[in-house]
């Protein structure tokens, strides 16, 4: 038996780019989602704008008492990616409704799903390390 996991992804596009380039917005989303999930933030939120050489946007992360919430915005493209992962159940439809309203998302521009995990990991399952490519200097 493995630990219960409740993992939901909310990806949306077609949003107002100016709206998504705000650290204040991402901070409030993290705090509000934690409250909606009835969980406490025990680390963060940490919200940053990336260096100029990366796509413009804001990234935020917080550790909640049962796991984490992360948000990445891509302001130039009008996209947002929200990830809520917990070992305690919560109401994902409440989180979805909040994000649809707060971000003014058209549901046709939304990819919302639950990540499904196995209930058990068989003793026969083997985890094989992934080999990375080795590069040589010429």
C-alpha positions in Angstrom: 0.0 0.0 0.0 1.3 3.5 -0.8 0.4 6.8 0.8 -2.8 8.3 -0.5 -2.2 11.1 -3.0 -4.6 13.8 -4.2 -3.0 15.6 -7.1 -4.8 18.0 -9.5 -3.6 20.0 -12.4 -5.3 23.2 -13.6 -3.8 24.5 -16.9 -5.5 27.4 -18.7 -4.7 29.7 -21.6 -6.2 32.7 -23.4 -5.9 34.9 -20.4 -5.0 38.6 -20.1 -1.2 38.7 -20.3 -1.0 41.9 -18.1 -3.0 40.2 -15.4 -0.6 37.2 -15.2 2.6 39.2 -14.6 1.8 40.0 -11.0 3.6 38.6 -8.0 0.7 39.9 -5.9 -1.8 37.8 -7.9 0.2 34.6 -7.6 0.7 35.1 -3.8 -3.0 35.6 -3.3 -3.8 32.5 -5.4 -1.5 30.4 -3.3 -2.9 31.7 0.0 -6.5 31.3 -1.2 -6.1 27.8 -2.6 -4.6 26.7 0.7 -7.6 28.1 2.6 -10.1 26.5 0.1 -8.3 23.1 0.7 -8.5 23.7 4.5 -4.8 23.4 4.8 -2.1 25.6 6.4 0.9 27.1 4.7 4.0 26.1 6.6 6.6 27.3 4.2 6.4 30.3 1.8 4.8 31.4 -0.2 7.9 32.0 -2.3 7.0 34.0 -5.4 9.5 35.2 -8.0 9.8 36.7 -11.5 12.3 34.8 -13.5 15.5 36.3 -15.1 15.0 38.3 -18.3 16.3 35.5 -20.5 13.4 33.2 -19.6 9.8 33.6 -20.8 8.1 36.4 -18.8 5.8 35.4 -16.0 5.7 34.6 -12.3 6.3 31.4 -10.4 5.1 30.7 -6.9 5.4 27.8 -4.5 4.2 27.1 -1.0 4.5 24.1 1.3 1.2 23.2 2.9 0.9 20.9 5.9 0.0 18.0 3.7 2.3 18.8 0.7 2.5 21.7 -1.8 0.9 24.1 -4.2 2.8 25.6 -7.2 1.8 28.1 -9.8 3.5 29.2 -13.0 2.3 32.0 -15.2 3.5 32.7 -18.8 2.3 36.2 -19.2 3.4 36.7 -22.8 1.4 33.6 -23.8 -1.6 34.2 -21.4 -1.1 30.8 -19.7 -1.2 29.6 -16.1 -0.3 26.2 -14.7 -1.5 25.4 -11.2 -0.5 22.2 -9.3 -2.1 21.1 -6.0 -0.6 18.0 -4.4 -1.7 16.6 -1.1 -1.8 13.5 1.1 -5.1 14.8 2.5 -8.3 14.9 0.4 -9.8 18.2 -0.6 -12.5 19.4 -2.9 -10.9 20.0 -6.3 -14.1 21.4 -7.8 -14.0 24.2 -5.3 -10.4 25.0 -6.3 -11.4 24.8 -10.0 -14.4 27.1 -9.4 -12.3 29.7 -7.6 -9.6 29.7 -10.3 -12.1 30.0 -13.1 -13.7 33.0 -11.5 -10.5 34.7 -10.2 -8.6 34.2 -13.5 -11.6 34.8 -15.7 -11.0 31.5 -17.6 -13.2 30.4 -20.4 -13.7 26.6 -19.7 -13.0 25.9 -23.3 -9.4 27.0 -22.6 -8.9 24.8 -19.6 -7.2 21.4 -19.0 -8.2 20.2 -15.5 -7.4 16.7 -14.4 -6.6 14.4 -11.5 -3.3 12.6 -11.6 -4.0 8.9 -10.9 -1.6 6.9 -8.8 -1.7 3.1 -8.2 -3.2 2.0 -4.9 -0.3 -0.5 -4.4 3.2 -0.8 -5.7 4.0 -4.5 -6.4 7.2 -6.0 -5.1 7.8 -7.0 -8.7 8.0 -3.3 -9.9 11.6 -2.2 -10.3 12.7 1.4 -10.6 15.4 1.7 -13.1 17.7 4.8 -13.0 17.5 6.9 -16.1 20.8 7.4 -17.8 21.7 10.9 -18.8 23.7 11.7 -21.9 27.3 12.3 -21.5 28.8 15.2 -23.4 32.4 15.6 -24.3 34.3 18.8 -25.0 35.9 18.7 -28.4 
